[in-house]
Amino acid sequence: MKIGFIGCGNMATAMLKGILKSGEVAATDMIASAKSDKTRKKIEQELGIQKADTNAQVVDFADVVFLAVKPQFLEGVLNEIKDSVKEEQIFISIAPGKTLQWLGEKTKVIRTMPNTPAMVGEGMTALCVNELVTEKETALAVKLCNTFGKTEVIPEHLMDAVVGVSGSSPAYVFMFLEAMADAAVADGMPRAQAYKFAAQSVLGSAKLMLETGKHPGELKDMVCSPAGTTIQAVRVLEEKGLRSAVIEAQTACVKKAKGM
């Protein structure tokens, strides 16, 4: 199996590193293209895979092609590669807002939405396929995406919701972490230490929910002792509209995704 990437930005680099680290595909069986000379050098020197001079060269080489470009550049890329596309190839897109129909009715297309925690092997990827993609090919795509995190196969109509809850949500989490650290600094804690305490608390809380399977409300109640400190913090967060702010933010995110 030969893998190709059109585009080699931060997300594609994280995905490539995950696939390489897993050993599922040898470096000699991987190729990538990029717009800038700097990124093309990274492909060879940092990743140790083949560098393509054109996007069409990637398609000529690979059995599975990842289209790791922003939505506004996708049409231009498709114009470059359309004459090189073969029926047996699988195309995997990470571009938000682009449906399974954009490469034509006779092409095997898989649409994904990964997120930036893929950079540390803890990504969350949603995946949907068109009717030409077989169960075996779907399983292959899941296996590749699992090399840089977790993957769920979903119906396409949920993909915009994924943009809000997973694709964009690391930014919300980072804002929350920054605010937590700012409060700790205001109370006298050194900033580097504040970031560590805040980040580990969020990491541990997420792991606790995933591993116990408990409802987040139940876990919250476990921390809220009667007349204690935590319930006072929760009271203020409710008063300031934390839940509503998060819901409205994700709604705005999804609305934008649907319009892309």
Stockholm file with secondary structure:
# STOCKHOLM 1.0

chainA/1-260         MKIGFIGCGNMATAMLKGILKSGEVAATDMIASAKSDKTRKKIEQELGIQKADTNAQVVDFADVVFLAVKPQFLEGVLNEIKDSVKEEQIFISIAPGKTLQWLGEKTKVIRTMPNTPAMVGEGMTALCVNELVTEKETALAVKLCNTFGKTEVIPEHLMDAVVGVSGSSPAYVFMFLEAMADAAVADGMPRAQAYKFAAQSVLGSAKLMLETGKHPGELKDMVCSPAGTTIQAVRVLEEKGLRSAVIEAQTACVKKAKGM
#=GR chainA/1-260 SS CCEEEECCSHHHHHHHHHHHHHTSSCGGGEEEECSSHHHHHHHHHTSCSEECSSHHHHHHHCSEEEECSCHHHHHHHHHHHTTTCCTTCEEEECCTTCCTTTTCTTSEEEEEECCGGGGGTCEEEEEEECTTSCHHHHHHHHHHHGGGEEEEECCGGGHHHHIIIIISHHHHHHHHHHHHHHHHHHTTCCHHHHHHHHHHHHHHHHHHHHHHCCCHHHHHHHHCCTTCHHHHHHHHHHHTTHHHHHHHHHHHHHHHHHTC
#=GC SS_cons         CCEEEECCSHHHHHHHHHHHHHTSSCGGGEEEECSSHHHHHHHHHTSCSEECSSHHHHHHHCSEEEECSCHHHHHHHHHHHTTTCCTTCEEEECCTTCCTTTTCTTSEEEEEECCGGGGGTCEEEEEEECTTSCHHHHHHHHHHHGGGEEEEECCGGGHHHHIIIIISHHHHHHHHHHHHHHHHHHTTCCHHHHHHHHHHHHHHHHHHHHHHCCCHHHHHHHHCCTTCHHHHHHHHHHHTTHHHHHHHHHHHHHHHHHTC
//
